[in-house]
Amino acid sequence: MSKSIFYHAGCPVCVSAEHDILDLLGANSVDIVNIGENKSRIEEAEQAGVKSVPALLTPNGNVLHINFGASITDVKG
């Protein structure tokens, strides 16, 4: 994996963090995944170790949980 992946659920906390991440890392360095809209990517996020969103998965596999918007369980519904 050469890019970071930013997982979020579309809530105001997540959207604010998305803007900050894009400002810090640049749009070419991070893939944005809204698991609130794209639920097929939830399993991928869970397997990477994401417990809550917003979260940033770094290229070396570390998960950085940012603030707290929602747990993965809440996003699953």
matplotlib code that plots the C-alpha trace (Angstrom):
import matplotlib.pyplot as plt

x = [0.0, 1.6, -1.2, -2.9, -6.6, -8.9, -12.1, -15.1, -18.9, -19.9, -20.8, -19.7, -16.7, -15.6, -16.0, -14.0, -11.2, -11.3, -10.6, -7.7, -6.2, -6.4, -4.8, -2.0, -1.3, -2.6, -5.2, -2.6, -1.4, -4.7, -7.7, -10.9, -13.5, -16.9, -18.0, -21.4, -22.1, -19.9, -20.7, -18.9, -15.6, -16.5, -15.0, -11.8, -11.6, -12.2, -9.5, -7.1, -7.9, -10.2, -12.5, -14.1, -14.2, -12.7, -9.5, -6.4, -4.7, -1.0, 0.9, 2.8, -0.5, -0.9, -4.4, -4.6, -8.0, -8.9, -11.3, -14.5, -17.4, -18.8, -17.8, -17.7, -20.5, -22.7, -21.9, -22.8, -26.3]
y = [0.0, 3.3, 5.7, 6.2, 5.4, 7.7, 5.9, 8.0, 7.8, 11.2, 12.8, 16.4, 15.2, 12.9, 15.5, 18.1, 15.5, 14.7, 18.3, 18.5, 15.2, 16.4, 19.7, 17.9, 15.0, 16.2, 14.6, 12.5, 10.8, 9.6, 7.7, 8.8, 6.1, 7.0, 3.7, 5.3, 5.4, 2.5, -0.2, -2.9, -1.4, -1.9, -5.4, -4.1, -1.4, -3.9, -6.2, -3.3, -2.7, 0.3, 0.3, 3.7, 6.5, 8.8, 6.8, 6.9, 3.7, 4.5, 2.9, 0.7, -0.6, 1.6, 2.7, 6.2, 6.8, 10.5, 12.1, 9.9, 10.1, 6.6, 3.0, 0.5, -1.3, 1.8, 2.3, -1.3, -0.6]
z = [0.0, -1.1, 0.0, 3.3, 3.5, 5.5, 6.6, 7.7, 8.0, 6.6, 10.0, 10.7, 12.9, 10.0, 7.3, 9.3, 9.9, 6.2, 5.3, 7.8, 6.5, 2.9, 3.9, 5.7, 3.4, 0.0, -2.1, -4.0, -0.8, 0.7, -0.5, 1.1, 1.9, 3.3, 4.8, 5.6, 1.9, 0.8, 3.3, 1.2, 2.5, 6.2, 6.3, 4.8, 7.4, 10.2, 8.9, 8.9, 12.6, 12.4, 15.5, 15.0, 12.4, 11.5, 11.2, 9.0, 7.9, 7.1, 4.3, 6.8, 8.3, 11.4, 12.2, 13.7, 15.3, 15.0, 17.4, 17.7, 15.3, 15.4, 16.1, 13.3, 14.9, 14.7, 11.1, 10.3, 11.6]

ax = plt.figure().add_subplot(projection="3d")
ax.plot(x, y, z, "-o")
ax.set_aspect("equal")
plt.show()
